[in-house]
Amino acid sequence: MKKLFSSIGSAALLGLLVTKASAADALKPDSAGYIRDWVMLAPIALPEQETCADSVFKEQIKDEAALRPKAGDKIRINGKELTWQNITASTNYFDFNATLKTVNDHAAGFMVTYIECDKEMPNVTMAVGSNDQGRIYFNGVDIYAFSEARPLMLDADKGRVSLKAGVNVIVFKVINEQNSWQGAMRFLDKAGAPVKSLKIKLSP
């Protein structure tokens, strides 16, 4: 297992539904700092012979770290055309199956968001959770991976990052073994309070 953030227990699971977003820019985190607005691509079927723990470390899309999608962009993966779409979670985590209205086992999905900052914000805490495996690319850098099956726990893993002035790109890949397929992310300041002043965009 590769994990670059420390694992920290968190709150109980909350909420159930995810709904599609409008294309509006200059969105905000919710009252607890969770990012609800993303550009989603899913489902990507994984090879039957490949374990999900292995899949999280492999690229399902060429140059995953460099992804900069917007709604309507199309991509062909394993002979199937998929389209990026905007979504807004109705609670503090996103849910692939609820958005797709289908259950997708042994599959990968991507969530991308663009965080715009008026000034540099050094040493903020990125708090994440995933059901199941997760991987994060931050401004083109592979910063985090979790390779085990697990239920979603909010803020399960935490690590320090610096948000640069301007646009910061987050690519969050989540692998689903079976049943629930979810993820959550927010930023916390040095005192542990949610950062709510960020601007969220849905295009680069």
Residue frames as a rotation matrix with the C-alpha (Angstrom) as fourth column:
MET 1
0.575 0.818 0.000 0.00
0.818 -0.575 0.000 0.00
0.000 0.000 -1.000 0.00
LYS 2
-0.630 -0.691 0.355 1.25
0.688 -0.708 -0.157 3.47
0.359 0.145 0.922 -0.91
LYS 3
0.594 0.800 -0.085 -0.11
0.759 -0.522 0.390 6.31
0.268 -0.296 -0.917 1.16
LEU 4
-0.384 -0.793 0.473 1.39
0.602 -0.603 -0.524 9.78
0.700 0.083 0.709 1.32
PHE 5
-0.075 0.421 0.904 -1.06
-0.600 -0.743 0.296 11.23
0.796 -0.520 0.309 3.83
SER 6
-0.972 -0.177 0.153 -1.45
-0.223 0.511 -0.830 10.09
0.069 -0.841 -0.536 7.42
SER 7
-0.360 0.879 -0.313 -4.60
0.280 0.422 0.862 8.10
0.890 0.223 -0.398 8.13
ILE 8
-0.977 0.105 0.185 -6.86
-0.213 -0.442 -0.871 9.75
-0.010 -0.891 0.454 10.69
GLY 9
-0.555 0.831 -0.033 -10.28
0.828 0.549 -0.114 8.56
-0.077 -0.090 -0.993 11.82
SER 10
-0.963 0.227 0.145 -13.19
-0.176 -0.938 0.297 10.83
0.203 0.261 0.944 10.99
ALA 11
-0.475 0.860 0.185 -16.89
-0.754 -0.289 -0.590 11.48
-0.455 -0.420 0.785 11.21
ALA 12
-0.294 0.495 0.818 -19.62
0.282 0.862 -0.421 9.00
-0.913 0.107 -0.393 10.38
LEU 13
-0.813 0.025 0.581 -20.95
0.582 0.012 0.813 8.73
0.013 1.000 -0.024 6.86
LEU 14
-0.345 0.689 -0.637 -23.35
0.061 -0.661 -0.748 11.49
-0.937 -0.297 0.186 5.87
GLY 15
-0.015 0.446 -0.895 -25.77
-0.776 -0.569 -0.271 11.98
-0.630 0.691 0.355 3.01
LEU 16
0.024 0.128 0.992 -26.75
0.255 0.958 -0.130 9.83
-0.967 0.256 -0.010 0.07
LEU 17
0.654 0.483 0.582 -27.39
0.641 0.054 -0.766 11.72
-0.401 0.874 -0.275 -3.15
VAL 18
-0.551 -0.755 -0.356 -25.43
0.302 -0.578 0.758 13.52
-0.778 0.310 0.546 -5.84
THR 19
0.615 0.771 0.164 -26.96
0.479 -0.201 -0.854 15.77
-0.626 0.604 -0.493 -8.47
LYS 20
0.048 -0.576 0.816 -25.66
0.980 -0.133 -0.151 17.35
0.196 0.807 0.557 -11.65
ALA 21
-0.204 -0.230 -0.951 -24.24
0.540 -0.837 0.087 20.86
-0.816 -0.496 0.296 -11.51
SER 22
0.952 0.307 -0.018 -24.74
0.183 -0.613 -0.769 23.90
-0.247 0.728 -0.639 -13.64
ALA 23
0.383 -0.845 0.372 -21.74
0.835 0.145 -0.531 25.17
0.395 0.514 0.761 -15.57
ALA 24
0.917 0.038 0.397 -21.34
-0.064 -0.968 0.241 28.25
0.393 -0.246 -0.886 -13.39
ASP 25
-0.078 -0.982 -0.171 -17.84
0.510 0.108 -0.853 29.30
0.856 -0.154 0.493 -12.39
ALA 26
-0.608 -0.276 0.744 -16.75
-0.388 -0.715 -0.582 31.09
0.693 -0.643 0.328 -9.19
LEU 27
0.535 0.731 -0.424 -18.43
-0.001 0.502 0.865 28.50
0.845 -0.462 0.269 -6.99
LYS 28
-0.065 -0.497 0.865 -17.56
-0.894 -0.357 -0.272 28.03
0.444 -0.791 -0.421 -3.31
PRO 29
-0.826 -0.155 -0.541 -16.92
0.118 0.892 -0.436 25.19
0.550 -0.424 -0.719 -0.85
ASP 30
0.239 0.960 -0.148 -19.87
0.356 0.055 0.933 24.37
0.904 -0.275 -0.328 1.40
SER 31
0.687 0.143 0.712 -20.26
-0.458 -0.675 0.578 25.61
0.564 -0.724 -0.398 4.97
ALA 32
0.848 -0.423 0.320 -17.90
-0.061 0.521 0.851 22.88
-0.526 -0.742 0.416 6.26
GLY 33
0.077 -0.885 -0.459 -15.36
-0.716 -0.369 0.592 23.51
-0.693 0.283 -0.663 3.50
TYR 34
-0.160 -0.128 0.979 -16.15
0.330 0.928 0.175 20.44
-0.930 0.351 -0.106 1.39
ILE 35
-0.725 -0.127 -0.677 -15.77
-0.572 -0.438 0.694 20.74
-0.384 0.890 0.245 -2.38
ARG 36
-0.050 0.823 0.565 -19.04
0.050 0.567 -0.822 19.79
-0.998 -0.013 -0.069 -4.04
ASP 37
0.790 0.369 -0.489 -18.44
-0.386 -0.320 -0.865 20.96
-0.476 0.873 -0.110 -7.61
TRP 38
-0.249 -0.853 0.458 -16.47
-0.136 0.499 0.856 18.74
-0.959 0.151 -0.240 -9.97
VAL 39
0.187 0.210 -0.960 -16.05
-0.982 0.076 -0.174 17.69
0.036 0.975 0.221 -13.60
MET 40
0.094 -0.014 0.996 -16.67
-0.500 0.864 0.060 13.91
-0.861 -0.503 0.074 -13.71
LEU 41
-0.074 -0.065 -0.995 -15.65
-0.914 0.403 0.042 11.11
0.398 0.913 -0.089 -16.07
ALA 42
-0.773 -0.091 0.628 -17.03
-0.406 0.832 -0.378 7.63
-0.488 -0.547 -0.680 -15.32
PRO 43
0.667 -0.409 0.623 -17.39
-0.329 0.588 0.739 4.69
-0.668 -0.698 0.258 -15.47
ILE 44
0.115 -0.705 -0.699 -14.17
-0.938 0.153 -0.310 3.22
0.326 0.692 -0.644 -16.83
ALA 45
0.963 0.270 0.009 -14.30
-0.262 0.924 0.279 -0.58
0.067 -0.270 0.960 -16.73
LEU 46
0.110 -0.961 0.255 -11.12
-0.930 -0.008 0.368 -2.17
-0.352 -0.278 -0.894 -15.36
PRO 47
-0.265 -0.275 -0.924 -9.51
-0.670 0.741 -0.029 -5.33
0.693 0.612 -0.381 -16.78
GLU 48
0.728 0.679 -0.089 -11.13
-0.426 0.551 0.718 -8.38
0.537 -0.485 0.690 -15.18
GLN 49
0.534 -0.581 -0.615 -7.77
0.596 0.774 -0.214 -9.94
0.600 -0.252 0.759 -14.30
GLU 50
-0.455 -0.743 0.491 -6.47
0.222 -0.629 -0.745 -6.76
0.862 -0.230 0.451 -12.62
THR 51
-0.101 0.394 -0.914 -7.01
0.993 0.091 -0.070 -6.09
0.055 -0.915 -0.400 -8.93
CYS 52
0.782 0.454 0.428 -8.33
0.426 -0.889 0.165 -2.70
0.456 0.053 -0.889 -7.88
ALA 53
0.728 -0.592 -0.344 -5.29
0.189 -0.309 0.932 -2.28
-0.658 -0.744 -0.113 -5.63
ASP 54
-0.303 -0.835 0.459 -3.11
0.740 0.097 0.665 -2.55
-0.600 0.541 0.589 -8.74
SER 55
0.157 0.462 0.873 -5.40
0.943 -0.333 0.006 -0.39
0.293 0.822 -0.488 -10.86
VAL 56
0.896 0.249 -0.368 -5.05
0.377 -0.863 0.335 2.66
-0.234 -0.439 -0.868 -8.64
PHE 57
0.166 -0.930 -0.329 -1.35
0.020 -0.331 0.944 2.83
-0.986 -0.163 -0.036 -9.52
LYS 58
-0.547 -0.299 0.782 -1.92
0.743 0.259 0.618 2.45
-0.387 0.919 0.080 -13.27
GLU 59
-0.750 0.265 -0.606 -3.12
-0.386 -0.919 0.076 5.08
-0.537 0.291 0.792 -15.72
GLN 60
-0.093 0.801 0.591 -6.61
0.652 0.498 -0.571 4.56
-0.752 0.332 -0.569 -17.07
ILE 61
0.954 0.270 0.128 -6.15
0.279 -0.656 -0.701 7.78
-0.105 0.705 -0.701 -19.07
LYS 62
0.176 -0.944 0.279 -2.86
0.891 0.032 -0.453 8.77
0.418 0.328 0.847 -20.68
ASP 63
-0.706 -0.582 0.403 -1.06
0.341 -0.778 -0.527 11.47
0.621 -0.235 0.748 -18.68
GLU 64
0.211 0.866 -0.454 -3.64
0.841 0.076 0.536 11.50
0.498 -0.495 -0.712 -15.87
ALA 65
-0.137 -0.337 -0.932 -1.69
0.862 -0.504 0.056 14.10
-0.488 -0.795 0.359 -13.92
ALA 66
-0.936 -0.311 -0.165 -2.02
0.178 -0.823 0.539 16.56
-0.303 0.475 0.826 -16.80
LEU 67
-0.307 0.896 0.320 -5.81
0.927 0.207 0.312 16.29
0.214 0.392 -0.895 -17.19
ARG 68
-0.876 0.126 -0.466 -7.51
0.031 -0.949 -0.315 19.66
-0.482 -0.290 0.827 -17.66
PRO 69
-0.661 0.639 0.393 -11.06
0.722 0.397 0.567 18.77
0.206 0.659 -0.724 -18.78
LYS 70
-0.790 0.608 -0.082 -14.24
-0.529 -0.742 -0.413 20.78
-0.312 -0.282 0.907 -19.07
ALA 71
-0.100 0.848 0.521 -17.84
-0.018 0.522 -0.853 19.62
-0.995 -0.095 -0.037 -19.48
GLY 72
0.791 0.497 -0.357 -18.53
-0.389 -0.041 -0.920 18.24
-0.472 0.867 0.161 -22.93
ASP 73
-0.147 -0.900 -0.411 -14.99
-0.988 0.112 0.107 17.07
-0.050 0.422 -0.905 -23.62
LYS 74
0.885 0.465 -0.030 -14.99
-0.464 0.875 -0.139 13.54
-0.038 0.137 0.990 -25.00
ILE 75
-0.260 -0.963 0.077 -12.44
-0.950 0.269 0.157 10.77
-0.171 -0.032 -0.985 -24.67
ARG 76
0.622 0.408 -0.668 -12.28
-0.567 0.823 -0.026 7.21
0.540 0.395 0.743 -25.99
ILE 77
-0.302 -0.662 0.686 -11.13
-0.940 0.328 -0.097 4.56
-0.160 -0.674 -0.721 -23.52
ASN 78
-0.755 -0.075 0.651 -10.97
-0.096 0.995 0.002 0.87
-0.648 -0.061 -0.759 -24.40
GLY 79
-0.882 0.347 0.319 -13.13
0.418 0.265 0.869 1.49
0.217 0.900 -0.379 -27.47
LYS 80
0.124 0.963 -0.240 -15.86
0.986 -0.092 0.142 3.34
0.115 -0.254 -0.960 -25.53
GLU 81
-0.468 -0.239 0.851 -16.49
0.304 -0.948 -0.099 7.08
0.830 0.212 0.516 -25.79
LEU 82
0.042 0.423 -0.905 -17.07
0.998 -0.066 0.015 8.89
-0.053 -0.904 -0.425 -22.51
THR 83
0.084 0.082 0.993 -17.97
0.364 -0.930 0.046 12.54
0.928 0.357 -0.108 -21.91
TRP 84
-0.836 -0.380 -0.396 -16.86
0.520 -0.322 -0.791 14.77
0.173 -0.867 0.467 -19.06
GLN 85
0.110 0.924 0.366 -19.82
0.454 -0.374 0.809 16.30
0.884 0.077 -0.461 -17.19
ASN 86
-0.630 -0.230 0.742 -20.27
-0.442 -0.680 -0.586 18.86
0.639 -0.697 0.327 -14.42
ILE 87
0.094 0.691 -0.716 -21.71
0.565 0.555 0.611 17.59
0.820 -0.462 -0.338 -11.16
THR 88
-0.363 -0.139 0.922 -22.61
-0.665 -0.655 -0.360 19.15
0.653 -0.743 0.145 -7.84
ALA 89
-0.679 0.100 -0.728 -22.83
0.457 0.833 -0.312 16.86
0.575 -0.544 -0.611 -4.82
SER 90
0.244 0.863 0.442 -25.96
-0.048 -0.444 0.895 17.41
0.969 -0.240 -0.067 -2.75
THR 91
0.992 -0.032 -0.119 -23.98
0.121 0.093 0.988 16.59
-0.020 -0.995 0.096 0.39
ASN 92
0.598 -0.800 -0.055 -20.36
-0.673 -0.538 0.508 16.73
-0.436 -0.267 -0.860 1.53
TYR 93
-0.467 -0.743 0.480 -19.19
-0.149 0.601 0.785 13.85
-0.871 0.295 -0.392 -0.66
PHE 94
-0.136 0.389 -0.911 -19.73
-0.989 -0.112 0.100 12.86
-0.063 0.915 0.399 -4.27
ASP 95
-0.099 0.248 0.964 -21.27
-0.213 0.941 -0.264 9.55
-0.972 -0.232 -0.040 -5.32
PHE 96
-0.832 -0.314 -0.458 -20.51
-0.496 0.050 0.867 8.13
-0.249 0.948 -0.197 -8.77
ASN 97
-0.854 0.505 0.129 -23.27
0.521 0.817 0.247 5.51
0.019 0.278 -0.960 -8.75
ALA 98
-0.064 0.863 -0.501 -25.91
0.614 -0.361 -0.701 8.00
-0.786 -0.353 -0.507 -7.67
THR 99
-0.209 -0.087 -0.974 -24.88
-0.504 -0.844 0.183 10.39
-0.838 0.530 0.133 -10.44
LEU 100
-0.865 -0.226 -0.448 -24.76
-0.502 0.385 0.774 7.65
-0.002 0.895 -0.447 -13.07
LYS 101
0.108 0.960 0.259 -27.93
-0.963 0.165 -0.212 6.00
-0.246 -0.226 0.942 -11.72
THR 102
0.694 0.018 -0.720 -26.26
-0.273 0.932 -0.239 2.61
0.667 0.362 0.651 -12.12
VAL 103
0.742 -0.522 0.421 -24.10
-0.316 0.281 0.906 0.37
-0.591 -0.806 0.044 -9.94
ASN 104
0.729 -0.576 -0.370 -20.61
-0.400 0.080 -0.913 0.04
0.555 0.814 -0.172 -11.40
ASP 105
0.824 -0.464 0.325 -18.31
-0.078 0.474 0.877 -2.57
-0.561 -0.748 0.354 -9.87
HIS 106
0.125 -0.897 0.424 -14.62
0.699 0.383 0.603 -2.96
-0.704 0.221 0.675 -10.72
ALA 107
0.521 0.168 0.837 -14.47
0.759 -0.539 -0.364 0.49
0.390 0.825 -0.409 -12.28
ALA 108
-0.529 -0.700 -0.480 -12.51
0.802 -0.597 -0.012 3.73
-0.278 -0.391 0.877 -12.17
GLY 109
0.602 0.673 0.430 -13.82
0.757 -0.652 -0.039 7.29
0.254 0.349 -0.902 -12.18
PHE 110
-0.581 -0.812 0.056 -12.26
0.780 -0.576 -0.243 10.74
0.230 -0.098 0.968 -12.23
MET 111
0.730 0.648 -0.216 -13.26
0.681 -0.718 0.146 13.98
-0.060 -0.253 -0.965 -10.56
VAL 112
-0.433 -0.847 0.309 -11.44
0.855 -0.495 -0.156 17.18
0.285 0.197 0.938 -11.51
THR 113
0.759 0.617 -0.208 -11.86
0.650 -0.737 0.183 20.63
-0.040 -0.275 -0.961 -9.98
TYR 114
-0.136 -0.754 0.643 -10.08
0.649 -0.558 -0.517 23.97
0.749 0.347 0.565 -10.33
ILE 115
0.503 0.225 -0.834 -9.35
0.844 -0.337 0.418 25.93
-0.187 -0.914 -0.360 -7.15
GLU 116
0.152 -0.399 0.904 -8.67
0.506 -0.754 -0.418 29.63
0.849 0.522 0.087 -7.72
CYS 117
0.330 -0.146 -0.933 -6.84
0.912 -0.208 0.355 31.62
-0.246 -0.967 0.065 -5.04
ASP 118
0.961 0.040 0.274 -6.26
0.113 -0.960 -0.257 35.36
0.253 0.278 -0.927 -4.90
LYS 119
0.281 -0.912 0.298 -2.96
-0.918 -0.346 -0.192 34.78
0.279 -0.220 -0.935 -3.11
GLU 120
-0.316 -0.495 -0.810 -0.71
-0.211 0.869 -0.448 31.88
0.925 0.029 -0.379 -2.13
MET 121
0.585 0.487 0.648 -1.94
-0.773 0.096 0.627 29.79
0.243 -0.868 0.433 0.79
PRO 122
-0.309 -0.832 -0.460 1.01
-0.587 0.548 -0.596 27.80
0.748 0.086 -0.658 2.15
ASN 123
-0.942 -0.288 -0.170 0.71
-0.076 0.678 -0.731 24.70
0.326 -0.676 -0.661 4.30
VAL 124
-0.064 0.959 0.276 -3.03
-0.998 -0.063 -0.013 24.14
0.005 -0.276 0.961 4.25
THR 125
-0.697 -0.114 0.708 -4.31
-0.287 0.949 -0.129 20.65
-0.657 -0.293 -0.695 5.01
MET 126
-0.339 0.593 -0.731 -5.98
-0.812 0.209 0.546 18.62
0.476 0.778 0.410 2.29
ALA 127
-0.575 0.251 0.779 -8.41
-0.494 0.652 -0.575 16.19
-0.652 -0.715 -0.251 3.94
VAL 128
-0.334 0.379 -0.863 -9.74
-0.868 0.234 0.438 13.36
0.368 0.895 0.251 1.76
GLY 129
-0.315 0.243 0.917 -11.73
-0.404 0.840 -0.362 10.14
-0.859 -0.485 -0.166 1.90
SER 130
-0.378 0.183 -0.908 -12.61
-0.902 0.150 0.406 7.53
0.210 0.972 0.109 -0.71
ASN 131
0.020 0.405 0.914 -14.64
-0.336 0.864 -0.375 4.38
-0.942 -0.299 0.153 -1.22
ASP 132
0.882 -0.409 -0.234 -12.64
0.460 0.644 0.611 2.40
-0.099 -0.647 0.756 -2.32
GLN 133
-0.022 -0.999 -0.024 -9.10
0.928 -0.029 0.372 3.16
-0.372 -0.014 0.928 -3.58
GLY 134
0.926 0.348 -0.145 -8.09
0.285 -0.897 -0.338 6.76
-0.247 0.271 -0.930 -4.29
ARG 135
-0.158 -0.970 0.185 -5.32
0.959 -0.106 0.262 8.71
-0.235 0.219 0.947 -6.01
ILE 136
0.819 0.418 -0.393 -4.77
0.369 -0.908 -0.197 12.47
-0.439 0.017 -0.898 -6.25
TYR 137
-0.211 -0.805 0.554 -2.74
0.958 -0.284 -0.047 14.59
0.195 0.521 0.831 -8.62
PHE 138
0.633 0.353 -0.689 -2.27
0.573 -0.812 0.111 18.17
-0.520 -0.465 -0.716 -7.40
ASN 139
0.672 -0.334 -0.660 -1.05
-0.540 -0.831 -0.130 20.74
-0.506 0.444 -0.740 -9.92
GLY 140
0.607 -0.343 -0.717 0.35
-0.630 0.342 -0.697 17.93
0.485 0.875 -0.009 -12.04
VAL 141
-0.529 -0.836 0.148 2.10
-0.720 0.350 -0.599 16.14
0.449 -0.423 -0.787 -9.16
ASP 142
0.198 0.513 -0.835 1.17
0.061 0.844 0.532 12.67
0.978 -0.156 0.136 -7.88
ILE 143
-0.385 -0.378 0.842 0.75
-0.678 -0.504 -0.536 13.41
0.626 -0.777 -0.062 -4.15
TYR 144
-0.370 0.384 0.846 -1.48
-0.809 0.314 -0.497 10.67
-0.456 -0.868 0.195 -2.73
ALA 145
-0.242 0.422 -0.874 -2.66
-0.562 0.673 0.481 7.11
0.791 0.607 0.074 -3.21
PHE 146
-0.298 0.238 0.925 -4.66
-0.820 0.433 -0.375 4.71
-0.490 -0.869 0.066 -1.04
SER 147
-0.556 -0.138 -0.820 -4.75
-0.730 0.553 0.402 1.11
0.398 0.822 -0.408 -2.26
GLU 148
-0.975 0.221 -0.003 -7.12
0.190 0.836 -0.515 -0.77
-0.111 -0.503 -0.857 0.06
ALA 149
-0.272 0.955 0.117 -10.88
0.366 -0.010 0.931 -1.33
0.890 0.296 -0.346 -0.04
ARG 150
-0.868 0.026 -0.496 -12.73
0.474 -0.251 -0.844 0.74
-0.146 -0.968 0.206 2.56
PRO 151
0.298 0.951 0.080 -16.01
0.954 -0.300 0.006 2.50
0.029 0.075 -0.997 3.30
LEU 152
0.010 -0.243 0.970 -16.07
0.328 -0.915 -0.233 6.27
0.945 0.321 0.070 2.97
MET 153
0.309 0.040 -0.950 -14.89
0.921 -0.259 0.289 8.16
-0.235 -0.965 -0.117 6.05
LEU 154
0.863 0.033 0.503 -14.78
0.215 -0.927 -0.308 11.92
0.456 0.374 -0.807 5.78
ASP 155
0.555 -0.720 0.417 -11.28
-0.771 -0.633 -0.067 13.36
0.312 -0.284 -0.907 6.32
ALA 156
0.989 -0.151 -0.002 -9.83
0.143 0.930 0.340 9.85
-0.049 -0.336 0.940 6.58
ASP 157
0.167 -0.978 0.123 -6.43
0.981 0.178 0.079 10.99
-0.100 0.107 0.989 5.27
LYS 158
0.964 0.128 -0.233 -4.74
0.140 -0.990 0.035 14.36
-0.226 -0.066 -0.972 5.66
GLY 159
0.074 -0.981 0.178 -1.63
0.972 0.111 0.209 15.98
-0.225 0.157 0.962 4.25
ARG 160
0.188 -0.097 -0.977 -0.10
0.176 -0.976 0.130 19.44
-0.966 -0.196 -0.166 3.84
VAL 161
0.018 -0.204 0.979 -0.15
0.999 -0.023 -0.023 21.22
0.027 0.979 0.203 0.49
SER 162
-0.520 -0.155 -0.840 0.39
0.233 -0.972 0.036 24.81
-0.822 -0.177 0.541 -0.65
LEU 163
0.447 0.722 0.528 -2.22
0.812 -0.080 -0.578 26.44
-0.375 0.688 -0.622 -2.84
LYS 164
-0.667 -0.735 0.124 -0.58
0.706 -0.569 0.422 28.78
-0.240 0.369 0.898 -5.31
ALA 165
-0.261 0.533 -0.805 -1.97
-0.221 -0.845 -0.487 32.14
-0.940 0.051 0.338 -6.37
GLY 166
-0.504 0.173 -0.846 -4.14
-0.862 -0.036 0.506 31.61
0.057 0.984 0.167 -9.44
VAL 167
0.534 0.797 -0.283 -5.67
-0.805 0.582 0.119 28.29
0.259 0.164 0.952 -10.50
ASN 168
-0.581 -0.609 0.539 -4.82
-0.737 0.675 -0.031 24.99
-0.345 -0.415 -0.841 -8.77
VAL 169
0.049 0.561 -0.826 -5.84
-0.823 0.491 0.285 21.76
0.566 0.666 0.486 -10.52
ILE 170
-0.424 -0.094 0.901 -7.00
-0.710 0.652 -0.266 18.70
-0.562 -0.752 -0.344 -8.57
VAL 171
-0.079 0.350 -0.933 -7.45
-0.718 0.629 0.297 15.34
0.692 0.694 0.201 -10.28
PHE 172
-0.374 0.084 0.924 -9.08
-0.816 0.444 -0.371 12.82
-0.441 -0.892 -0.097 -7.92
LYS 173
-0.316 0.213 -0.925 -9.32
-0.598 0.712 0.368 9.23
0.737 0.669 -0.098 -9.17
VAL 174
-0.216 0.312 0.925 -11.49
-0.865 0.379 -0.330 6.78
-0.454 -0.871 0.188 -7.25
ILE 175
-0.712 -0.065 -0.700 -11.57
-0.431 0.826 0.362 3.03
0.555 0.560 -0.616 -7.88
ASN 176
0.114 0.805 0.582 -14.63
-0.988 0.156 -0.022 0.99
-0.109 -0.573 0.813 -6.96
GLU 177
-0.931 -0.337 0.139 -14.37
-0.334 0.941 0.046 -2.69
-0.146 -0.004 -0.989 -6.05
GLN 178
-0.566 0.821 -0.079 -18.10
0.568 0.457 0.684 -3.19
0.598 0.343 -0.725 -5.55
ASN 179
0.214 0.816 -0.537 -21.23
0.977 -0.171 0.129 -1.45
0.014 -0.552 -0.834 -4.26
SER 180
0.852 0.256 -0.456 -20.68
0.333 -0.938 0.097 2.12
-0.403 -0.234 -0.884 -2.99
TRP 181
-0.015 -0.802 0.598 -18.35
0.989 -0.098 -0.107 4.41
0.144 0.590 0.795 -4.98
GLN 182
0.885 0.463 0.049 -17.67
0.420 -0.839 0.346 7.77
0.201 -0.286 -0.937 -3.34
GLY 183
-0.232 -0.971 -0.060 -15.15
0.889 -0.187 -0.418 10.43
0.394 -0.150 0.907 -2.43
ALA 184
0.881 0.461 -0.106 -14.79
0.460 -0.781 0.422 13.65
0.112 -0.421 -0.900 -0.42
MET 185
-0.230 -0.969 0.088 -12.29
0.906 -0.246 -0.345 16.49
0.356 0.000 0.934 -0.10
ARG 186
0.910 0.363 0.201 -11.84
0.295 -0.906 0.302 19.76
0.292 -0.215 -0.932 1.74
PHE 187
-0.155 -0.959 0.239 -9.08
0.397 -0.281 -0.874 22.10
0.905 -0.040 0.424 2.89
LEU 188
0.776 0.312 -0.549 -8.35
0.614 -0.168 0.772 23.09
0.148 -0.935 -0.321 6.50
ASP 189
0.566 -0.594 0.572 -6.27
-0.352 -0.801 -0.484 25.98
0.746 0.072 -0.662 7.80
LYS 190
-0.434 -0.885 -0.169 -3.46
-0.180 0.269 -0.946 25.77
0.883 -0.380 -0.276 10.36
ALA 191
-0.654 0.267 0.708 -6.00
-0.753 -0.141 -0.642 25.90
-0.072 -0.953 0.293 13.19
GLY 192
-0.917 0.286 0.279 -8.01
0.282 0.958 -0.055 23.04
-0.283 0.028 -0.959 11.68
ALA 193
-0.083 0.917 -0.390 -10.89
-0.090 -0.397 -0.914 25.25
-0.992 -0.041 0.115 10.55
PRO 194
0.217 0.209 0.953 -12.38
0.846 0.447 -0.291 24.73
-0.488 0.869 -0.080 7.07
VAL 195
-0.775 -0.455 -0.438 -11.10
0.116 -0.784 0.609 27.02
-0.621 0.421 0.661 4.32
LYS 196
0.070 0.938 0.340 -14.23
0.764 0.168 -0.623 28.50
-0.641 0.303 -0.705 2.76
SER 197
0.279 -0.012 -0.960 -12.78
-0.217 -0.975 -0.051 31.49
-0.935 0.223 -0.275 0.92
LEU 198
-0.700 -0.623 0.350 -11.70
0.143 0.358 0.923 29.47
-0.700 0.696 -0.162 -2.14
LYS 199
0.107 0.675 -0.730 -13.21
-0.857 -0.309 -0.412 29.96
-0.504 0.670 0.546 -5.58
ILE 200
-0.312 -0.124 0.942 -14.12
0.160 0.971 0.181 26.79
-0.937 0.207 -0.283 -7.45
LYS 201
-0.107 0.228 -0.968 -14.17
-0.913 -0.408 0.005 26.66
-0.393 0.884 0.252 -11.24
LEU 202
0.402 0.339 0.851 -15.30
-0.036 0.934 -0.355 23.91
-0.915 0.112 0.388 -13.59
SER 203
0.898 -0.265 0.351 -12.99
0.400 0.162 -0.902 24.72
0.182 0.950 0.252 -16.48
PRO 204
0.091 -0.960 -0.265 -9.25
0.985 0.048 0.165 25.45
-0.146 -0.276 0.950 -16.69
